[in-house]
Amino acid sequence: MTAARHSLPRRVPWSAVIVFVALACGLAWLVALPLWLGAGLASPLTPVLLPVMMFTPAVAALIVTFALRVPAPGGRTRFLGLWPLRPAKRVVWLMVAGWLVPPVLVVLTILVAAALGFVQIDLAFGGFAAQIAAALPPGTPMPPIEMLVIAQFAMIPAGALLNSVLAFGEELGWRGWLLPALRPLGTWPALLLSGAVWGLWHSPVILLGYNFGRIDFSGVLLMVAGCIAWGILLGWLRLRSASLWPAVLAHGALNAAAGLVLVVAASAPDMALAGPLGVAAWIVIAVVVLVLVVTGQFRHQPELADGHGRLLSVPREGAVNPPS
């Protein structure tokens, strides 16, 4: 285990972590401030400000990296998971999984939600047709709803790639900088804590009704739970590959598929129950995580810094490495 001792930070840089979290969250509130001072999510600035907000974790990561020198020069691209892409075969396959699997999990979430009575599925797509009709200018002919539904599903792979551009802004912060910085706590504490911070970071827009339609702290709690769940999967992709890119693609794919429940629901669903961050999703992800745990997928992780991506064994969570 000599390689593991040299490749992983021996302690959490807590001062840098605190600065990072304060910057990421503070900048997010600053970007969202015009929405709070204006018409909320109905503001015409919303389509502009939400993508800008997604890059605040990246800004925070770059500031702590270069201003606080965490990590130190010499291993920064490896620490952040940007380069090199080694071992290449594992990184590529996990990138493919990140691109294609999240939409499958979203579909499974819809099926679980329907089985539990959280949503009623309408394969005639009447609810989706009503949404489209309401969005069209008066007098505009309605396209065949079947064509629109097929287009929605067909565009997900391309939409995942496009959404990954924006997702990179978040992932460079959460899985690029924060997760490796917290890794000395052990795999599970690092995954849970980074996921909770990710969820809390969404507060400026969640409290305006984004995602769940709740404008109180219950919406924030739901977002924290959803981000912890998805954060475990995205974090596993990051730790298993030692690369940021599988998590970036997975985040983009999740965002691209997030609205599928609105396509098949007979009426507007409760996103806290049936949405991709809601209760049904927690159940689906819990099953996936259990499979990963049972098959030992959390026990073997490549080096995160100062190495060549060799596969390392992680025998005990939170074990303190002796001085080398």
C-alpha positions in Angstrom: 0.0 0.0 0.0 3.0 2.3 -0.4 1.6 3.7 -3.6 -1.7 4.6 -1.9 0.1 6.4 0.8 1.9 8.6 -1.6 -1.0 9.2 -4.0 -3.7 10.4 -1.7 -3.6 13.5 0.5 -3.0 12.6 4.1 -5.4 15.1 5.6 -8.3 17.3 4.5 -7.3 20.9 3.7 -10.2 22.3 5.8 -9.3 25.9 5.4 -9.4 25.5 1.6 -12.6 23.5 1.8 -14.3 26.2 3.8 -13.1 28.9 1.4 -14.3 26.8 -1.6 -17.7 26.2 -0.2 -18.1 29.8 0.8 -17.1 31.0 -2.6 -19.2 28.5 -4.6 -22.3 29.2 -2.5 -21.7 33.0 -2.2 -21.2 33.4 -5.9 -24.4 31.3 -6.6 -26.4 33.6 -4.4 -24.8 36.6 -6.1 -25.7 35.3 -9.6 -29.3 34.5 -8.5 -29.8 37.9 -6.7 -31.5 39.5 -9.8 -34.1 36.8 -9.7 -34.8 37.5 -6.0 -35.0 41.2 -6.6 -37.2 40.7 -9.7 -39.8 38.2 -10.8 -38.2 35.1 -9.5 -38.0 32.2 -11.9 -40.5 34.0 -14.2 -37.8 36.6 -14.9 -36.5 36.8 -18.5 -33.0 36.6 -17.0 -33.6 33.0 -15.7 -32.4 31.2 -18.9 -29.2 33.3 -18.7 -28.5 33.3 -15.0 -29.0 29.5 -14.3 -26.2 28.5 -16.7 -24.0 31.2 -15.3 -24.7 29.9 -11.8 -23.5 26.4 -12.9 -20.0 27.8 -13.4 -19.7 29.2 -9.9 -18.2 25.9 -8.5 -15.6 26.0 -11.2 -14.7 29.5 -10.3 -14.4 28.6 -6.7 -12.2 25.6 -7.5 -9.9 27.6 -9.7 -9.5 30.3 -7.0 -8.6 27.8 -4.2 -6.3 25.9 -6.6 -4.3 28.9 -7.7 -4.7 31.4 -4.9 -4.5 29.0 -1.9 -2.3 26.5 -3.9 -4.5 23.5 -3.0 -3.4 21.3 -4.6 0.2 22.3 -4.9 1.6 22.9 -8.4 2.8 19.8 -10.2 -0.2 17.5 -9.9 -3.2 19.8 -10.4 -4.5 18.4 -13.6 -4.4 14.9 -12.1 -6.0 16.0 -8.9 -8.8 17.7 -10.7 -9.3 14.7 -13.0 -8.7 16.7 -16.2 -5.6 14.8 -17.4 -4.1 12.3 -18.1 -6.9 9.9 -19.1 -5.3 6.8 -17.7 -5.9 3.9 -17.6 -7.5 4.8 -20.9 -9.7 1.7 -21.3 -11.4 2.1 -17.9 -11.9 5.9 -18.4 -13.5 5.4 -21.8 -15.9 2.7 -20.7 -16.9 4.8 -17.7 -17.4 7.8 -19.9 -19.8 5.7 -22.1 -21.6 4.5 -18.9 -21.9 8.1 -17.7 -23.3 9.1 -21.1 -25.9 6.3 -21.4 -26.8 5.0 -18.0 -28.4 8.1 -16.3 -31.3 8.3 -18.8 -32.0 4.6 -18.1 -32.1 5.3 -14.4 -34.5 8.2 -15.0 -36.8 5.8 -16.9 -36.6 3.2 -14.1 -37.4 6.0 -11.7 -40.6 6.8 -13.6 -41.6 3.1 -13.6 -40.9 2.8 -9.8 -42.9 6.0 -9.3 -45.8 4.6 -11.3 -45.7 1.3 -9.4 -45.8 3.2 -6.1 -48.7 5.4 -7.2 -46.6 8.6 -7.3 -47.5 9.3 -11.0 -50.0 8.0 -13.5 -48.5 7.2 -16.9 -50.5 8.2 -20.0 -49.1 6.4 -23.1 -51.5 8.5 -25.2 -49.4 11.5 -23.9 -52.4 13.7 -23.3 -50.7 15.6 -20.5 -47.7 16.3 -22.6 -49.9 17.4 -25.5 -51.6 19.9 -23.2 -48.3 21.3 -22.1 -47.2 21.8 -25.8 -50.5 23.3 -26.8 -50.3 25.8 -23.9 -46.8 26.8 -24.9 -47.7 27.4 -28.6 -48.9 30.8 -29.8 -52.7 30.9 -30.4 -53.7 29.4 -33.7 -50.4 27.5 -34.2 -51.2 23.9 -35.5 -50.3 21.1 -33.1 -47.6 18.7 -34.5 -48.4 15.0 -34.1 -47.8 14.2 -30.4 -46.1 10.9 -31.3 -43.5 12.6 -33.3 -42.8 15.0 -30.4 -42.4 12.2 -27.9 -40.1 10.3 -30.2 -38.0 13.4 -30.7 -37.8 14.0 -26.9 -36.3 10.5 -26.4 -34.2 10.6 -29.5 -32.6 13.9 -28.5 -31.4 12.7 -25.1 -27.9 11.4 -26.2 -27.1 14.6 -28.1 -28.7 16.6 -25.3 -26.4 14.9 -22.8 -23.4 16.0 -24.7 -24.6 19.6 -25.0 -25.6 19.7 -21.3 -22.2 18.4 -20.4 -20.7 21.7 -21.4 -22.7 23.4 -18.6 -22.3 20.4 -16.3 -18.5 20.8 -16.5 -18.9 24.1 -14.5 -20.4 22.2 -11.6 -18.3 19.0 -11.9 -15.0 20.8 -11.8 -16.0 22.1 -8.4 -17.9 19.1 -6.9 -16.2 16.0 -8.2 -13.1 17.7 -9.6 -11.9 19.6 -6.5 -14.1 19.0 -3.5 -14.4 15.2 -3.6 -10.6 14.6 -3.8 -10.0 17.2 -1.1 -12.4 15.3 1.2 -11.1 11.9 0.2 -8.8 11.5 3.3 -12.0 11.2 5.4 -12.7 7.9 3.6 -14.8 7.1 0.5 -18.3 7.3 2.0 -17.8 10.4 4.2 -16.3 12.2 1.2 -19.2 11.1 -1.1 -21.9 12.0 1.4 -20.5 15.4 2.4 -19.7 16.5 -1.1 -23.2 15.5 -2.2 -24.8 17.5 0.7 -22.8 20.6 -0.2 -23.8 20.2 -3.9 -27.5 20.1 -2.8 -27.2 23.1 -0.5 -25.5 25.1 -3.3 -28.8 24.9 -5.2 -30.6 26.9 -2.4 -30.9 30.2 -4.2 -33.1 28.7 -6.9 -34.7 25.9 -4.9 -36.2 28.5 -2.5 -37.7 30.2 -5.6 -39.5 27.0 -6.4 -37.1 25.4 -8.8 -37.2 21.6 -9.2 -39.9 20.8 -6.6 -42.2 23.9 -6.6 -41.5 24.4 -2.8 -40.4 27.8 -1.6 -39.5 26.7 1.9 -36.6 24.7 3.4 -38.3 21.4 2.6 -37.3 22.0 -1.0 -33.7 22.4 0.0 -33.8 19.2 2.1 -35.3 17.3 -0.9 -32.5 18.7 -3.1 -29.8 17.7 -0.6 -31.2 14.2 -0.5 -31.4 14.0 -4.3 -27.9 15.4 -4.7 -26.4 13.0 -2.1 -28.0 10.1 -4.0 -26.8 11.1 -7.5 -23.6 12.4 -5.9 -22.7 8.9 -4.8 -23.0 7.6 -8.4 -21.2 10.6 -10.0 -18.6 10.4 -7.2 -18.1 6.7 -7.9 -17.5 7.4 -11.6 -14.9 10.0 -10.5 -13.1 7.8 -7.9 -13.2 4.6 -10.0 -11.8 6.3 -13.1 -9.6 9.0 -11.5 -11.0 11.2 -14.2 -13.6 14.0 -14.1 -15.0 13.3 -17.6 -17.3 10.3 -16.8 -19.0 12.4 -14.1 -19.3 15.4 -16.4 -21.1 13.2 -19.0 -23.3 11.6 -16.4 -24.3 15.0 -15.0 -25.1 16.2 -18.6 -27.1 13.0 -19.3 -29.1 13.4 -16.1 -30.0 17.0 -17.0 -30.9 16.0 -20.5 -33.3 13.2 -19.3 -34.7 15.1 -16.2 -37.9 16.1 -17.9 -39.0 12.7 -19.2 -41.5 12.2 -16.4 -43.4 15.3 -17.7 -43.7 13.6 -21.1 -45.4 10.4 -19.9 -47.3 11.7 -16.9 -51.1 12.0 -17.2 -51.0 15.2 -15.1 -48.4 17.4 -13.5 -46.5 15.0 -11.1 -45.1 15.8 -7.7 -41.4 16.0 -8.6 -40.6 15.4 -4.9 -41.9 11.9 -5.4 -41.6 11.1 -9.1 -38.9 13.4 -10.4 -35.3 12.4 -11.1 -34.2 13.8 -7.7 -37.2 12.6 -5.7 -38.2 9.6 -3.6 -38.5 7.1 -6.5 -35.1 8.1 -7.7 -33.6 7.5 -4.3 -35.0 3.9 -4.4 -33.5 3.2 -7.8 -30.1 4.7 -6.9 -30.1 2.8 -3.6 -30.4 -0.5 -5.5 -27.6 0.5 -8.0 -25.3 1.5 -5.2 -26.0 -1.7 -3.3 -25.0 -3.7 -6.4 -21.8 -1.6 -6.7 -21.0 -2.2 -3.0 -21.7 -5.9 -3.1 -19.5 -6.3 -6.2 -16.7 -4.4 -4.5 -16.7 -1.4 -6.9 -16.0 1.1 -4.1 -13.0 -0.8 -2.8 -10.7 -0.3 -5.8 -9.8 3.2 -6.9 -7.0 4.6 -9.2 -4.6 7.2 -7.9 -6.1 10.7 -7.8 -2.9 12.6 -8.0 0.9 12.2 -8.6 0.5 8.9 -10.3 -0.2 7.0 -13.5 -3.7 5.7 -12.7 -2.7 2.4 -11.1 -5.5 0.6 -9.4 -5.3 0.9 -5.6 -7.0 -1.1 -3.0 -8.9 0.8 -0.3 -9.3 -1.8 2.5 -10.6 0.4 5.4 -12.6 3.6 5.3 -11.0 6.5 7.0 -7.8 4.7 7.9 -5.0 7.1 8.7 -1.9 6.4 6.6 1.4 6.3 8.6 4.2 8.6 7.6 6.1 7.3 4.6 
